[in-house]
Amino acid sequence: MRIHIPEHITEKEDVIKYVLENQYEIIALKKMETKIFVKSIDSMPKNAITTKAYTTTNKDTDSTIFRTIVGNTYNWMDNHDDAHFKGTFTKSISETDKIFFYHDHQHMTSAKVGKFDKVYEEEVSWSDYNINKAGTTISLLADAQIKQAYNPAIFEQYKDGEIDQHSVGMIYVQIQLCAQTKEDKKAQSAWDKYYPLLGNQDRADAKGYFFAVTEAKLKEISCVTQGSNELTPTRQLEPTKAVTPNIEPTIKVTPDFSKINF
């Protein structure tokens, strides 16, 4: 859920004050709804996100293609002013039998894109996303089977490498306000704890606050035109290279019978 600041409140200090005064109501509202975000890609700038290639033993067919998608990346302040941290979906993944794969957060059987073979959290380097920060973060990954029969148009877009953004449908469980302030020691303490972990501290600096999400229930992952978290691409697949066996060349020798006495 995005925070709606009254239009007459424009100064950064006043915005922080408003968020501090209304933090419990804001958190309660966030917990009441499923978090989704879809926005036209034409209205947002393209980010220079790159991912390294990964080999796969799966072979695409005319009816099914196999991709690993990034549903969310932690330690990154998104357009909801949220940042997910280590363990956000760990409990939910272990307890949930089925996580759905939709397009555009349309919760309908006709909106299914495919199915997930595995959903998991994995440590990745910031450099894999072209982020100028040392060390690693954690991404929510899903090994997916994308079915042509479910949605031919989206199937072709994945096949052509045109879909590179995803978004989670989730319910908040544990969330707290982090803010640069002398008025709220708890919010300042949370800022001091989580701010150093952010890969986009400039966004937090501009706002002066963000919400740290440490636990949430994962319901679905959707392909979208632009997610609230930019670091949610489709991992590139690198074809398995054919290995040429190291065989000694066979030399054909033709004997010279003219030098042999019969």
N, C-alpha and C positions, 0 to 999 in steps of 0.2 A: 504494500500500500504506500502510495506516495503521500507526503505530507502537504496539505494545502494551507499555505501561509496567507493570512488576510492581505489583500492588495495594498493596504495603507502601510503595512510593515515592510520596509525595504532595506533599512540599514542592517548590516551584519549583526551588530550588538543587539539590536532589537529583535531580530529573528531568533538568535540564540536564547534571549530572555523568554520569548514566546514559547519556544520548544521546551525550555526548562519548566516553565509554569504549567505546561499542558502535557508533560511527558507521560504521565500515567494514563491519561485518556488516549493519547496517541498510541501507546503500546497496547492498550486494551482493544482499540479499533483494529490495529494490525493483526492481533490474535483472532479477531472475529471473522476475518475473511481469508480466502485462499489467495496467496500472492501470485499474481501473474503480471506480465507486462508485454504488450505488443505495440509497436509503433512503426509507422511507415518508414522504410529504409531511405526514401527520398528526402525525409525531413531531418536526417541525422548524418553527421560526417562519417566517412569511412575511416576505420582505424587500421593502422598498419600492423595487423596481427598476423603472425606467421606461426606455423607449427612444423615440427620436424616430421619426416616421413617414418612410417612404421611398417615393417614387413608383416604379412599375414599369410596364413596357410589356407584361408578360405578362398574359394574361387567363385566369383560372381557368375550367375546364370541369367538367362533371359527373364526369369520370373523373380529372382531374389538376388539382392546385392548386400554385402556385408561391410558395415562401417562402424568405427568407434566414434561416438559423438561426445562432446564435452557439454554437460548439462549446466555446470556452474563451476566457477573457480573461486576459491576462498582467498581471504586477505585482500579483497578488492571491493572498494566502495562503489555500489551500483547506483542506478538512477532512482531507486527508492530510498536512498540515503542509508542503505543497509550494507553491512560487510559480514560475510559468513566466515566462521573460523573453524579450526580443526575439530572434527567430530560432529559437525552440524547434522549430518544425515546418517551417521554411523548406526545409531540405535534404530532409526526408522528402517534402514535397509535390512537390518538383521531380523526385524519383526514383520516386515511387509512381504506377503506372498507374491503380489503382482504390482508392478509399477507400469503405468500405461505410456504408450508412445503415440502422441497425437500431433496434429499440425495446428498451430495458432490457438492452442488451449481450448479447442472446441471439444467439449466433453460429450462426444457422441460416438456411437459405434462406426458411423460413416466417416469419422475423422481420424480413424486409426491409420498410422503410416506403416507400422510393422510391429515387431516385438523385440524385447530385450532378452538376450541370452544371459547377460550378467550386468549388474549395476554395482559400482564400487568406487571408493575414493583412492586416489593415487598421488604420490608426491611427484611433482614435476618442477623443472627449472623455470625460473622467470624468463630466462633467455629463450625458452621454447615459444613464448608468446611475444617475443621481441620487446620485452619490458626491461628497461635499464635499471635493474636491481639485482644485487648479488643474492645467491642462495636459491631457495626453493619455496614453492607454495603447494597447495593441494587442489586437485581438480576432481569433480564428480564426473565419472566416466560411465558410459553405457555401451556395451558391445551389442550392436543392433543388426537384426535382419530386416531389411526394408523390402516390402512386398509390392510387386507390380500390380497385383490384383486388388490391393487395398486402395491405391491412389496412383494411377498411371502418370499423372503430371508431376507429382512430387517424386515419384520413383525416378523419372527421367532427370529431374533437377539434381537429385543426389548423384545419379550416375555421371552427370556432366560436371560435377563439382561446383554447382551453383549455390547450394545451401551451406552456409557457413556460420549460422547463428542459431542458438537454442535457448530455451528458458524453462525453468522449473515451475510446476504448480505445487505449492507447499503451504503448510500451516505452521505458523510460528509456535514455538513452545517456550524457549528461553531467549529473551532479548533484553538488552539494557542500553540506556542512553550513554554515549561517550561525548563529552563536551569540554571545550576550553573555557573554564569559568572558575571564578573564586566564590561563586554563590552556591555551588553544590559540590561538596567534597566527593560524594559517590560518583557523580558523572565525571569529575576531573580524574579520579582514580582509575576509572574505566578507560578514559582517554589515554592516560599514561601507560596502561597495560596493553591496549590493542593498537594504538596509533603506530608504534614502531614496526608493526607487522604488515602494515598496508603497502601494497605495491603502487598505489596512486595517492600518495599523501597530499599531493597538490589539490585534489578534489576535496579532501577533508579540511585542508587549510582554508580553502575558499569558503566553505560552509561554516566551519568552526564547530561542527558536531557530526556525529553519525550514530547509527544503531548497530551494536554488536550482536549478531545472532549466533548462538552457540548450540542450539538444538532446534530442529524443525522436523515435521513429518512430510516426507516426500510422497506426493500422490501421482505425479506424472511429469514427463519431460516432453516438450513440444519443439518442433522446428518452427522458427519464426523469421520474419524479415530483419528484426533487430531486437535483441534481448536487453533487459535492464543491465545485465552483466555482459560486457563486450567480449570477455575472454571465454567464449563458448563456441568454438568452431567445430567443424567436422575434421577429424584427424586425417591427414593425407596418407594414402596407402602407397607403399613402394613395392612394385612387383618383385616377387622373388626371382632373383637372377639365376639363370641356368648355369650349372657348374659343368665345365668341360673337364672330363677325366684326364689325368696326367698319364697318357699311354705313350710308351716309347714307339716312335715311328717304325713301321715295317719297311725294310729295304729289300727290294726285289733284285736278286742277283742273277744275271744271265751268264751261264758258264761259257768259256771260249773253247769249243770242242776242237778248233784247228790245231791246238797245241798238245792234243792228246794222241798218242800212238795206239792205234787199234791193231 
